[in-house]
Amino acid sequence: MVVFRVTENLNIKTTDGSLIKYIKLKNPANFLNEGLYITTLEDFESLKEVFTNVGRKYKAKVIDEVRVRDLNQFPLELGISNLNEYTITNTLEYKLKKETLIETNEEIQSLFLDENSVDILKQVDSVLKQDISLVILGSLGLTVSEMICACSALRILYTTLKKQFKNVKIDIYINASENKYFTRDKAIFSNQTFINKVSGLSIDVKSLCEYDFFIDASSVTRRSYYEVLPHIDAWLYKFGIDYKKIPDEEKYNTINFSMYRPKDGLKEKLDRLKQNGKIILFHPFSANINKSIPKEKAVSLLKELIDEMPEYNFVSVIKIDIKSELDRFTDLSGFSQTFLDYSYIVSNASKVITVNTATYHIAEAFFIPTVVIFTDNQRRETPHIYSNSKAIYIKDMSRKFSKLVFKNDLLTLYKFEGWNRLKASEIIKLLENF
C-alpha cells in the first residue's frame, strides 16, 4: 500500500462516471483523517501521471505508512502482509540503479517483500465479535481470466471466514486511476453475490478505519508465488489459506445472471440456432498475439471443424476475418459488449473451443466441456485445468536468428509452424471424449 496526501483538491472521474475526490490535508497532525489516502503501488504510479497531466501544482506526497498503521483504529491486516511495500521497493530501486545501473525487476523485488505463508484462521482466532467487515485494497488480477480466478478464491475466503463469524461483509476497492477497464473490472467483482460493494481507489484513512480487517492486494500479480501457482491457488496463498487442503471441486467459478437482461435479438438468435442443432463457441484469438491462433490458420481450422461436425452450429464473440459466408457459422461479436454479454453467450454453448483466454474460465462456471489450446510457453505458467477442460499444447517451433540483444521478429523463422500442425481431428477427438 501507499499512504499519501495531495497538494491540491482534485476530482477524478472513472469510466463508469463515478467520482473519486481528493481534498488537500487540513490537519497534518491528525492521521485519522479524510485528507490522507491509501491506494496500491500500481494505482499510485498511475495517479502521479494523472496529477502531472493536470498541472505542476498537483502532487501526491507519500506519508510514512507505519505512523498511520499505528493508529488504534487501524484495521488488522489479514493474509500475507504488505508492510512497507512502497519504502522497500523504492529503496531497492535506488540502490540497484546506483550500484549496477540497471532497473530493478519484479523477481528481485519479490526477494525483499514478505512472501511467507500465513494462516488466516490463526490471525482471526482471538477476535470475539460475530459480525465483521473486511476491505480488500487493489485489483485482484490484470485480465478477465485472472479476475475470474480471483473471484473463486474470494468465495473460498468468504466461506472460510463464515466458519468463524456469523456475518462477513466484504468490500473491494479496485485500481481506478487511468484504468480504462474500470467498468468491466467492477462488473466482474460486483457479480459475486457475497461481495457487498466494489469501489474505486483511493480510500481515505478515516474510511479504512471503519473496517475490522483489510487485505492489501497491491502488486500481488508481481509476486513469485503468482508466477508459479495457478491463479486460484496464488490468491488463496495470499489470503492465508492452504490451497493444498482445498479440494479441486471447491475451486469452481460462478457467474450470476439474476440481474442481467440480454440485448434485444440475442436470446432469439441463440434460440433459433439451438433449434437447428447444438452450439459450439469458437474463440481463436486472445488480446495477447502469442496466445492466438494465426488468422489464416483460424479460418481454415473453423472451416474444417464445420465440415467435420455437421450436427453443430458454430458461433464466435470476436470478429473472424472470413472472406465469404460460412454455413452454420454466426458472428455474435456485435452482441458481446460487456462481461455479462460475453458470459451469457458462452453459457448457451454446448461445447467450447478456445485459446487461453477468460472463455474457458467462464465455460467452467456452466460446466461446459471445453478444449483449451495452449502454447508450450504457457505450460510453464501452470494454467488451471478444470474437470470440464481438456488441454492441447502447441509446440513452439520458432527459431531466432537475431544476434542482437533486442528482439527482431523479422529474424524469427517458423513462428507459426507449431500452429500449422494443429489438426481439427485432434480437437474433435477430445470433444467426443467428454
Residue, then its C-alpha position, 0 to 999 in steps of 0.5 A: m500500500v501507499v499512504f499519501r496526501v495531495t497538494e491540491n483538491l482534485n476530482i477524478k472521474t472513472t469510466d463508469g462516471s463515478l467520482i473519486k475526490y481528493i481534498k488537500l490535508k487540513n490537519p497534518a497532525n491528525f492521521l485519522n483523517e479524510g485528507l490522507y489516502i491509501t491506494t496500491l503501488e500500481d494505482f499510485e504510479s498511475l495517479k502521479e501521471v494523472f496529477t502531472n497531466v493536470g498541472r505542476k501544482y498537483k502532487a501526491k506526497v507519500i506519508d510514512e505508512v507505519r505512523v498511520r498503521d499505528l493508529n488504534q483504529f487501524p484495521l488488522e491486516l489479514g493474509i500475507s502482509n504488505l508492510n512497507e511495500y512502497t519504502i522497500t521497493n523504492t529503496l531497492e530501486y535506488k540502490l540497484k540503479k546506483e550500484t549496477l545501473i540497471e532497473t530493478n525487476e519484479e523477481i528481485q523485488s519479490l526477494f525483499l517483500d514478505e512472501n511467507s505463508v500465513d494462516i488466516l484462521k490463526q490471525v482471526d482466532s482471538v477476535l470475539k465479535q460475530d459480525i465483521s467487515l473486511v476491505i480488500l485494497g487493489s485489483l485482484g488480477l490484470t485480465v478477465s481470466e485472472m479476475i475470474c480466478a480471483c473471484s473463486a478464491l474470494r468465495i473460498l475466503y468468504t466461506t472460510l471466514k463464515k466458519q468463524f463469524k456469523n456475518v462477513k461483509i466484504d468490500i473491494y476497492i479496485n485500481a481506478s486511476e487511468n484504468k480504462y477497464f474500470t467498468r468491466d473490472k467492477a462488473i466482474f467483482s460486483n457479480q459475486t453475490f457475497i461481495n457487498k460493494v466494489s469501489g474505486l481507489s483511493i480510500d481515505v484513512k478515516s474510511l479504512c478505519e471503519y473496517d475490522f480487517f483489510i487485505d492489501a492486494s497491491s502488486v500481488t500479480r508481481r509476486s513469485y508465488y503468482e508466477v508459479l501457482p495457478h491463479i486460484d491457488a496464488w490468491l488463496y496463498k495470499f489470503g492465508i489459506d492452504y490451497k493444498k487442503i482445498p479440494d479441486e471441486e471447491k475451486y469452481n467459478t460462478i457467474n450470476f445472471s439474476m440481474y442481467r437482461p440480454k440485448d434485444g435479438l440475442k436470446e432469439k438468435l441463440d434460440r433459433l440456432k439451438q433449434n437447428g442443432k447444438i452450439i459450439l463457441f469458437h474463440p481463436f484469438s486472445a488480446n495477447i498475439n502469442k496466445s492466438i491462433p494465426k488468422e489464416k490458420a483460424v479460418s481454415l481450422l473453423k472451416e474444417l471443424i464445420d465440415e467435420m461436425p455437421e450436427y453443430n452450429f458454430v458461433s464466435v464473440i470476436k470478429i473472424d476475418i472470413k472472406s465469404e459466408l460460412d454455413r452454420f457459422t454466426d458472428l455474435s461479436g456485435f452482441s458481446q459488449t460487456f462481461l455479462d454479454y460475453s458470459y451469457i453467450v458462452s453459457n448457451a454453448s454446448k461445447v467450447i473451443t478456445v485459446n487461453t483466454a477468460t472463455y474457458h474460465i467462464a465455460e467452467a462456471f456452466f460446466i461446459p466441456t471445453v478444449v483449451i489450446f495452449t502454447d508450450n510457453q504457457r505450460r510453464e505458467t501452470p494454467h488451471i485445468y478444470s474437470n470440464s477442460k481438456a488441454i492441447y499444447i502447441k509446440d513452439m517451433s520458432r527459431k531466432f536468428s537475431k544476434l542482437v540483444f533486442k528482439n527482431d521478429l523479422l529474424t524469427l523463422y517458423k513462428f507459426e509452424g507449431w500452429n500449422r500442425l494443429k489438426a481439427s481431428e485432434i480437437i474433435k477427438l477430445l470433444e467426443n471424449f467428454 
